[in-house]
Amino acid sequence: MTWLIRDTAKTNSLKKNLSSGKLQRFVGAWSPYIALMVEKLNFEGVYISGAGLSNDLGMPDIGLTTLSEVTERGRYIARCTSLPTMIDIDTGFGETMNVARSIRELEEAGISSCHMEDQVNPKRCGHLDNKDLVDCATMVQKIQAAAKARRDTNFVICARTDARSVEGLEKSIARAKAYVDAGADMIFPEALQDEKEFERFRKEVKVPLLANMTEFGKSRLLSTKELTNLGYNMVIYPMTTFRLAMHAIEQGLKELHDKGTQEGLVDKMQTRKKLYEYLEYEKYNDFDKKLFDFKLK
């Protein structure tokens, strides 16, 4: 049953899978139900996007969410799936001691990994221009704090660098190497311009690499085959489900408003039967035989 899953082996499997040679596809989920769908459709992991959570709360992705808000949502998502989860903690919710506390909170929530970026707070989406960065030494201290604070050595600490569009490719790579030396298990080079830059990062950085395939960004949407050939270990699709859902909702609401009925939308909806299949409704009957005593069409 989905609400009973709390697999302590998630971090172990993630650490192992990152070195398996198979690209780990982590799909963005801003709700537990989406995480159920991601697992049932056989992806390798669930990604909890900072932008997704901010946008779902009706705010832009500029670092307004708090540690408690992000951890709470992350806990709900992580506990309903047996897949490993990665969560976006923006700039770490403060300085070194705040970062250390953040890691402890994430571990207690059952989350398998996180990434932290080297922007100044308030931050902005990594594919927007005019970002401001902290100096490399400050980010190194934050990564060291994160590595020291974790109790599970298999909890994956991923360092994201936004330096490509601010300082250029060479300094971005230099930062990535410094972050690895500080204790980062994986590097997330944000907003690379083309395949040659992805390839260059793979050549220069020796730990697992994460590719961000977000729509409407600076990077071309590379396929899983292309990313595998480039030697990347993980890919995230942070806002794909959010954008699909919001577009469908917007179009549906317009039709409901204009026509006064949702009758023409029913064929576009997920059925109650499919919903209950994802929720494994029938299994709850093991606890109370009166729960699932009906037939679905």
N, C-alpha and C positions, 0 to 999 in steps of 0.2 A: 504494500500500500504506500502511496506516494508520501504521505505525511509521516511515515515511520523511517524513511531512509536517512541514515546518517553514517555513511561509509567512511571509516577512518583510513581506508586504503586509497582514497581519491588522490591525495598528494603523491603517494608512492607511484600510482599508475601514471600520473601526469609526468613526473620526472623521468620515468622509464620511457614513456611514449615520445617524449621530445627527442630522444636519441634513437628512435626506432627506424628512422628513414622514411616514415610515413607522415605526410603533412597533416597536422592536427587542425581540424576545421572547427573553430569556436564561433557559434552563431549568437548574435546579440539577443538577449531576453530581458525585458524590463518587468516581466511578471513571471510568477512561478508556472502559470499555465503554459506560457510559451516555452519554458524550459522542458516541460513534459513533451511537447511536440517535437522539440529539437532532439530529444533522446529517442523518441519513438521512430523518428525518421533517420536514425543511424548516423548522426554527426558525432564527432569525437568529444566535444565539450561545449560549455555554455559560457558566453561572455556577457558580463554585466556592465553596460556602458554608462559612463558618467553623463554623457549627453542624453542617453535614453531616459535615465532617472530624472535629470533636470527638466527635460522637455515634458515628461509625464506629470511633473509637478507644476507645469505651466511656467517654467523659467528657462532662460537661455543657459547655455553651457559655459558659464563664466566663473565657476567655483563657488556658487552660492549654497550648494548642498553641504550638509554637515556630516561629520563622522557617524553620528548616531543614525541619521536618516539613511545614509548609504549602507551601513552595516545591517540595519534592520531589514532593508529590502534584500540585501545580499543573503541574509540568513534564510528568509522565506524562499528565495529561489534555490539556494544550494541544498536545502533539506528535502526538496521534492524530487531530486534527480540523483541517480547514481553516477552521473557524469562529473568530471572535475569542472570547477568553475574558476574563471579569472574575473577579477573586478577592477575597475578603474578608480583609483583614489586621487586623481588629479595631482596636486602638488604635495600630498601627504597630510593635509589638514593642519599645517603649521610647521614648526621647526623640528629639530631632531627628536626631542622628547615626545612631541605630538606624533611623529612618524612611528616611533617605537610603540606607543600606545595603540596606534592604528593597526599595526601588524598583529598585536595580541588580540585585539577585538575581532579581526578578520579570522584568525585561527579558531577562536571560540565560536564563531558563527558557522564553522564548517566549510569555509571557502578555501580553495586550493592554491590560489595564486593572486597576485595583484600587479598592477603596473603603476609607476609613479613618474611624473614628468619633470623636466627641468625648466619650467616656465615660472615667471613671477606671478603671484596671485594678486588681483584677479587674472585668471588665465583665459584663454580662448581656444576654440576648436583648432586642432593642429593643422587644418588645411585652410585656415584664414591667414591673411597677411598681417604684418606689423606686430608680431609676437615679441614679448620681452622675456629674456632668459635670466635665471640666476647664474652666478659665476660657477665654474666647474667645481671649485673647492666646496662650495655650499652644497651642491648636489651630491658630491662624494660623501660628505658628512651624513646626509640623509640616508643614503644607501647603506653606509656602515651601521647606522642606527637600526635600520630595518633588519639587516642581517644578524645583528647582535640580539635583537629583541625576539626573533622567532624562536619557538621551542621545538618546532618540527623542522628538521633540516631539509625535508623534502618540500616544504612550502616554497613555491617558486616566486622569487623576487625579480620582477622585470623592470628594467630602467628604460624609460622612453626619453629620447632626445628630440627636441624640436629645433635643433640647431641648423638643420639643412637650409631652411629658408631665411635664417637670420645671419649665420656666420659662414655658411658655405659647406660643401661636402667634406673637405679635408678636416675642418675643425669639428664637424659632426662626428666623424670617425674617431678623432682624437678623444673627444668626450666619451664616446662609447667604450673605448679601451680603458679609460680611467674609471668608468663605472663598473666595468668587469673586475678590475683590480680592487675596487672597493667592496665587492661582494655580490654584484648582480649576477643572477643565474641566466638571464636572457636579456637581449637588447631589442628595443622597439624603435627603429629609425622612422620617424614620422615624416610624411609628405615628401618622399623621394620622387624625383622628377621622371625617371625612365628606368627601363630594365638594366641599363648599364650601371646605374647607381645602386640598384638592388644587388647586382652582381659584385660590384666593388665592395659593398658592405660585407657580403658573404666571404669574400677573399680576405678581408682585413680583420674581421672579428670572429673569434674562435668559439664562442658560446652559441647556443640556440638563438635564432633570429625570428622575430614576429613581423608579419606584413599586415598592414591595415588596408583592407579593400573596402573603403567607404565610398559610397556613391557621391557624385558631384564634388570630388576632391581633386587634388593635384596629381595623384598617381593614376595611371591607367588601370582599369579593372582587370588584373591578371587572373588567368584561370588557375585552377588547382594544379593542372599539369605544368603550366609555366612556372609556378612558384616552386613546385617540386624539383623541376629541372634547375632552378636557380639555387637550390639547396636550402630553402627556408623550412623552418620546423613547425611554425604555427601561422595560421591566418585567422584574422577576426573579421566578421561582418557585423560591425557594431550597430548600425541603424537600419539594416535591411528590413527586418520584420516590422519595425516601427513605421517606416515609410510606406510599406505595403499596406499595413493596417490603417494608417491615417488617411491614405488616399482612398481606400475602399469606404471608410466611414464617411469621409467628406462627400463622396459621390452619392452614397446612399442617403445621407441626410438631405442633400439637395433634392433628390427625387421624392423623398417623403414629404418635404416642404412643398414642392411644386405640384405633386399629384395627389397629396392627401392620403396616400396609402403606401404601405411597403409591399403590396402584393407582387409587384414586378421585380422585387429584390430577393424574394425567397430562394430562388434557384442559385443565387450568389452567396448564400449564407451557409455556414457550417451547420449541419443538422444536429438536433438534440442527440441522436444516436451516436454520431461521431464524437460529440462532446463527451458523452458518458464513456465511450471507449477510451479516450485519452485519460479520463479521470479514474478509470478502472472502477467505476461505480459498483459493479456487481461484486467485487472482492470485499467491499465494506459489509456485505451481507454475512460474511463469516462471523462478524461481531454481533449482528442483530438481524435475525431472519426476516424481519418485517420491512427491511430497507429496500430490497430489490425484488418485489413480488409483482412485477408488471412486465409487459412486452413492449419493445420499441420497434417502430416501423421505419 
